[in-house]
Amino acid sequence: MWNQIAAHISTVIGEDFQANHRRSVGGGSVNQAYALTDGDRSYFVKLNQAIRIAMFEAEALGLRQILDSKTIRVPEPICYGVVDESAYIVLEWLDLGYGDHQAWEEMGRNLAAMHKVTSAKGFGWDQNNTIGFIPQINPWTVSWVKFFTEHRLGYQFKLAICRGGHFPKQNQLLAAIPTILAGHTPMPSLVHGDLWTGNAAVTRQGEPIILDPATYFGDREVDLAMSQLFGSFPPNFYSAYNDVLPIDPGYKQRKILYNLYHILNHFNQFGGSYEYQANQMIASLCETP
């Protein structure tokens, strides 16, 4: 398998690359991840079951779209494919370091610049992708309220019910979304889509990067909200972002709504206490005047 992946890399880069050494590295909870090197060049390789090749195809397209925006650094996708029973994606290897005050300010400015990239097609993306290993449905939609209600929360609720989840105020919340989002008219911004603290980093050279996107065009606040869900980015990230794109009034409540999507998604992937957390968030949103 590794020789075939190396041959694919060689074809793409136009130079001979040999899979002389590989080692397992951290790559999240969904994929196996490896550093692959010939002694001079290294690549980051993720593996999964062959049936998940569409997940890697969408990741490559999302990374390429962010790269083409020339706003914030992401690893360049090299190639993807299937060998035997495994799907793979090969990415540029980036040596990670520790971000200082200046790097996180730059992260904030660069993310704001990415969010200024918009789509005339509305909210959605050219194809479906995944959030973790759960499908993320992205039909082009004019209305953000309709898109988020049907294709984000509504879809996750359907999956969660099939998994045995119990959400007594689900319908009440879905009916309340137009009220919660009333007066909020976001542009369809290019978003990362899964921007928790583990998907943002800084290279050893001090350049901010974002990783593992679940790309689509949506309300830019979905990225800001998730950046505060599991921990938080440093305060200077938000102040620098706000200098470029001021955060709209009412964000505090919308943050709960948008992060509910990710908590439901975590329930659908991992189960456990995420059902309780989701119901707490739903209750908070339904009780807010």
Backbone torsions as a table, in degrees:
resi	resn	phi	psi	omega
1	MET	NA	-45.9	-174.9
2	TRP	-66.8	-34.2	176.9
3	ASN	-66.7	-34.9	177.6
4	GLN	-69.7	-38.6	175.6
5	ILE	-64.3	-42.5	178.4
6	ALA	-62.3	-37.7	178.5
7	ALA	-65.4	-37.7	178.0
8	HIS	-65.3	-43.4	177.4
9	ILE	-59.4	-44.8	-179.4
10	SER	-58.3	-42.6	-179.8
11	THR	-62.8	-42.0	-176.3
12	VAL	-71.4	-44.0	-175.7
13	ILE	-85.0	-12.0	178.2
14	GLY	75.0	19.5	177.9
15	GLU	-140.9	155.5	179.6
16	ASP	-71.2	129.3	175.6
17	PHE	-129.2	128.6	179.7
18	GLN	-112.0	137.5	179.7
19	ALA	-83.1	73.2	-174.4
20	ASN	-75.2	-31.0	-176.8
21	HIS	-152.6	142.8	174.7
22	ARG	-141.0	152.2	175.6
23	ARG	-145.4	147.1	179.2
24	SER	-72.4	137.2	178.4
25	VAL	-134.0	167.6	178.0
26	GLY	-66.2	135.6	-179.5
27	GLY	-147.3	22.2	179.5
28	GLY	90.4	-172.7	-174.3
29	SER	-96.8	-1.8	-173.4
30	VAL	-102.0	-40.0	-173.2
31	ASN	-119.5	160.7	163.9
32	GLN	-84.5	143.9	-177.0
33	ALA	-134.1	143.1	-176.7
34	TYR	-139.7	149.7	164.5
35	ALA	-94.4	126.4	-178.1
36	LEU	-119.2	126.8	-175.1
37	THR	-141.1	152.9	171.0
38	ASP	-105.7	8.9	-178.2
39	GLY	103.1	-27.8	178.6
40	ASP	-111.3	-42.2	-178.0
41	ARG	-118.3	145.5	179.3
42	SER	-127.6	150.0	177.0
43	TYR	-135.7	155.4	176.3
44	PHE	-100.6	122.8	-175.5
45	VAL	-120.7	128.7	174.9
46	LYS	-111.7	140.2	-179.3
47	LEU	-122.8	148.1	172.1
48	ASN	-154.7	-174.8	178.0
49	GLN	-66.2	150.1	-177.3
50	ALA	-57.3	-32.1	-178.2
51	ILE	-68.1	-11.6	-179.2
52	ARG	-97.3	18.6	-178.2
53	ILE	-60.6	-33.4	179.9
54	ALA	-62.1	-30.5	176.9
55	MET	-62.3	-43.5	-179.9
56	PHE	-72.7	-35.4	176.0
57	GLU	-59.9	-45.9	-179.8
58	ALA	-66.6	-37.3	177.7
59	GLU	-62.5	-43.5	179.4
60	ALA	-62.0	-42.5	179.4
61	LEU	-65.7	-39.7	178.0
62	GLY	-64.8	-44.9	177.4
63	LEU	-60.9	-41.2	-179.5
64	ARG	-65.3	-38.2	179.6
65	GLN	-66.2	-41.1	177.7
66	ILE	-66.4	-42.2	176.7
67	LEU	-57.8	-44.5	-177.4
68	ASP	-66.8	-20.9	177.9
69	SER	-72.5	-18.0	178.2
70	LYS	55.0	42.8	-177.6
71	THR	-118.0	-42.2	-176.7
72	ILE	-144.7	146.7	-174.6
73	ARG	-76.7	135.0	168.8
74	VAL	-134.4	159.8	175.0
75	PRO	-64.6	135.4	178.7
76	GLU	-72.2	130.4	174.3
77	PRO	-75.3	129.6	-178.5
78	ILE	-93.8	-52.7	180.0
79	CYS	-167.2	167.1	174.7
80	TYR	-150.3	161.5	-179.3
81	GLY	175.0	-166.5	180.0
82	VAL	-128.9	132.3	173.3
83	VAL	-128.2	122.0	-178.4
84	ASP	54.1	-117.3	-177.0
85	GLU	-103.0	12.4	-175.9
86	SER	-119.6	136.7	166.8
87	ALA	-93.0	148.8	-179.2
88	TYR	-142.3	155.0	168.2
89	ILE	-135.6	137.6	-179.9
90	VAL	-112.2	127.5	-177.8
91	LEU	-123.5	157.8	171.4
92	GLU	-54.1	137.3	175.8
93	TRP	-86.0	127.5	177.8
94	LEU	-121.8	125.1	176.6
95	ASP	-78.4	122.7	-175.5
96	LEU	-95.0	146.0	177.3
97	GLY	-128.2	-144.9	-179.0
98	TYR	-124.6	130.1	-176.4
99	GLY	-81.6	133.7	174.9
100	ASP	-94.5	-175.3	-178.0
101	HIS	-55.0	-44.1	-177.1
102	GLN	-66.7	-38.9	-178.5
103	ALA	-65.3	-39.5	-179.2
104	TRP	-74.4	-29.0	171.7
105	GLU	-65.0	-42.8	178.4
106	GLU	-64.2	-38.1	176.3
107	MET	-57.3	-45.7	179.6
108	GLY	-61.9	-45.0	179.8
109	ARG	-65.4	-41.0	-177.6
110	ASN	-68.7	-39.2	177.7
111	LEU	-65.1	-40.3	176.7
112	ALA	-60.6	-39.5	177.5
113	ALA	-63.6	-39.8	177.5
114	MET	-63.9	-39.0	-179.1
115	HIS	-69.2	-16.0	175.3
116	LYS	-76.9	-12.4	176.1
117	VAL	-79.0	119.6	-174.7
118	THR	-123.0	169.3	-179.4
119	SER	-119.7	133.4	174.7
120	ALA	-74.9	-11.9	-179.5
121	LYS	-80.9	-13.9	-177.7
122	GLY	106.0	-150.5	-177.4
123	PHE	-95.5	134.6	-178.5
124	GLY	139.1	-153.3	178.7
125	TRP	-160.2	170.5	-176.4
126	ASP	-72.7	-15.1	176.7
127	GLN	-155.2	165.3	174.1
128	ASN	-73.2	154.7	174.5
129	ASN	-138.5	-152.4	-179.1
130	THR	-133.5	155.0	172.6
131	ILE	-121.6	104.5	-161.2
132	GLY	68.5	-126.2	173.9
133	PHE	-109.4	8.6	179.4
134	ILE	-87.6	135.3	178.0
135	PRO	-58.4	141.9	175.1
136	GLN	-119.5	117.8	-170.2
137	ILE	-93.2	127.8	-169.1
138	ASN	-128.8	46.1	179.0
139	PRO	-67.0	141.2	178.5
140	TRP	-62.3	128.2	-173.6
141	THR	-138.6	134.2	-179.1
142	VAL	-71.3	-40.9	-174.4
143	SER	-94.1	126.7	175.8
144	TRP	-66.8	-38.7	178.5
145	VAL	-58.7	-46.9	179.9
146	LYS	-64.9	-44.4	-178.3
147	PHE	-61.1	-49.3	-175.5
148	PHE	-70.8	-38.1	-179.8
149	THR	-65.1	-47.8	-172.9
150	GLU	-85.6	-45.0	-168.0
151	HIS	-101.4	-5.0	173.2
152	ARG	-113.7	-78.0	-177.3
153	LEU	-66.5	-47.0	-177.2
154	GLY	-57.2	-44.4	-179.7
155	TYR	-65.5	-43.4	179.8
156	GLN	-65.6	-38.3	176.9
157	PHE	-60.5	-43.5	179.7
158	LYS	-59.5	-44.1	178.0
159	LEU	-64.0	-41.5	-177.2
160	ALA	-66.2	-38.5	177.4
161	ILE	-63.8	-42.2	177.6
162	CYS	-62.3	-29.5	179.0
163	ARG	-80.7	-6.8	179.6
164	GLY	102.8	9.4	179.4
165	GLY	-70.9	152.5	-179.2
166	HIS	-127.8	115.8	-175.7
167	PHE	-131.6	86.6	-172.3
168	PRO	-58.4	-30.0	-176.2
169	LYS	-104.2	20.7	-178.5
170	GLN	-56.9	-54.0	-176.1
171	ASN	-65.5	-36.8	177.2
172	GLN	-61.2	-42.7	179.5
173	LEU	-66.1	-48.2	-178.1
174	LEU	-58.6	-37.5	178.4
175	ALA	-70.4	-24.1	-176.9
176	ALA	-87.3	-10.9	-175.4
177	ILE	-58.2	-42.5	176.9
178	PRO	-57.7	-33.3	177.7
179	THR	-73.7	-42.7	180.0
180	ILE	-61.5	-37.0	-177.2
181	LEU	-97.2	7.0	-179.4
182	ALA	-59.9	134.2	-179.9
183	GLY	81.4	-4.8	179.1
184	HIS	-102.5	115.7	-174.8
185	THR	-124.0	75.7	-176.9
186	PRO	-71.1	152.7	169.0
187	MET	-79.8	152.7	175.3
188	PRO	-76.6	90.8	-175.2
189	SER	-88.7	149.6	170.8
190	LEU	-67.6	117.2	-177.6
191	VAL	-120.4	154.4	175.3
192	HIS	-68.0	-47.2	173.9
193	GLY	94.3	-17.6	-178.7
194	ASP	-146.7	47.7	-166.9
195	LEU	-90.3	66.0	171.3
196	TRP	-86.9	174.4	-172.7
197	THR	-61.8	-25.2	179.1
198	GLY	-76.7	-10.2	-179.3
199	ASN	-107.9	18.9	173.8
200	ALA	-132.9	138.9	-176.7
201	ALA	-154.8	179.7	179.1
202	VAL	-133.5	135.2	178.2
203	THR	-73.2	168.4	177.7
204	ARG	-62.4	-22.6	177.4
205	GLN	-84.6	-0.9	177.4
206	GLY	89.1	13.6	-179.0
207	GLU	-92.3	126.7	178.5
208	PRO	-71.6	142.0	-179.9
209	ILE	-138.8	154.9	171.2
210	ILE	-122.3	148.9	-169.7
211	LEU	-128.7	163.7	169.6
212	ASP	47.3	58.5	-177.0
213	PRO	-75.3	155.7	168.0
214	ALA	-120.4	65.0	-164.3
215	THR	-62.3	142.0	167.0
216	TYR	-167.5	179.5	174.4
217	PHE	-103.1	117.8	-176.6
218	GLY	-151.7	-170.0	174.8
219	ASP	-66.1	125.5	-177.7
220	ARG	-57.2	-24.1	-178.0
221	GLU	-67.1	-16.4	177.9
222	VAL	-63.8	-35.4	177.2
223	ASP	-70.3	-43.4	178.8
224	LEU	-62.4	-42.4	-178.9
225	ALA	-61.2	-49.0	-176.7
226	MET	-68.6	-26.6	178.0
227	SER	-65.3	-10.7	178.8
228	GLN	-116.2	12.7	-175.8
229	LEU	-86.1	-52.3	179.6
230	PHE	-111.7	82.4	-169.3
231	GLY	84.5	-160.9	-178.3
232	SER	-158.8	151.7	171.3
233	PHE	-69.6	162.5	178.2
234	PRO	-61.8	150.6	-177.4
235	PRO	-55.7	-34.5	-177.8
236	ASN	-68.9	-20.7	172.5
237	PHE	-61.1	-47.9	-175.9
238	TYR	-70.2	-37.5	179.3
239	SER	-66.9	-39.2	178.7
240	ALA	-68.4	-40.1	176.6
241	TYR	-60.6	-46.3	-176.9
242	ASN	-64.5	-27.7	176.6
243	ASP	-66.1	-31.4	-178.7
244	VAL	-90.8	-45.9	180.0
245	LEU	-132.9	96.1	-179.3
246	PRO	-57.2	137.8	179.4
247	ILE	-75.3	132.4	-173.6
248	ASP	-73.9	151.1	174.8
249	PRO	-58.1	147.0	179.6
250	GLY	89.3	1.7	-177.4
251	TYR	-60.6	-35.4	-175.2
252	LYS	-56.1	-42.7	179.0
253	GLN	-75.0	-40.9	179.6
254	ARG	-63.6	-31.3	178.4
255	LYS	-58.3	-42.0	178.4
256	ILE	-64.2	-44.6	-179.9
257	LEU	-60.2	-47.9	-176.4
258	TYR	-68.9	-35.8	179.5
259	ASN	-74.8	-20.2	173.9
260	LEU	-58.3	-36.8	176.9
261	TYR	-54.6	-45.0	-177.3
262	HIS	-73.9	-33.5	177.0
263	ILE	-68.0	-41.5	174.2
264	LEU	-62.0	-40.7	178.3
265	ASN	-62.7	-39.2	176.9
266	HIS	-67.1	-36.8	174.8
267	PHE	-61.3	-42.6	-178.2
268	ASN	-68.3	-25.0	177.8
269	GLN	-90.0	-41.3	-168.2
270	PHE	-122.3	-14.4	-178.9
271	GLY	69.2	-142.2	173.6
272	GLY	68.4	-143.8	-171.5
273	SER	-73.5	-4.5	-178.5
274	TYR	-64.7	-26.1	176.6
275	GLU	-63.9	-45.6	178.9
276	TYR	-62.4	-45.4	-179.7
277	GLN	-61.5	-41.5	178.4
278	ALA	-61.1	-44.3	-179.7
279	ASN	-65.8	-33.7	175.4
280	GLN	-64.5	-41.6	179.4
281	MET	-67.8	-41.4	179.0
282	ILE	-61.6	-44.4	179.4
283	ALA	-61.3	-41.3	178.8
284	SER	-62.0	-42.7	-179.0
285	LEU	-69.2	-36.9	-179.1
286	CYS	-73.6	-26.5	-178.2
287	GLU	-86.6	-14.8	-177.7
288	THR	-73.4	126.2	-179.8
289	PRO	-66.7	NA	NA
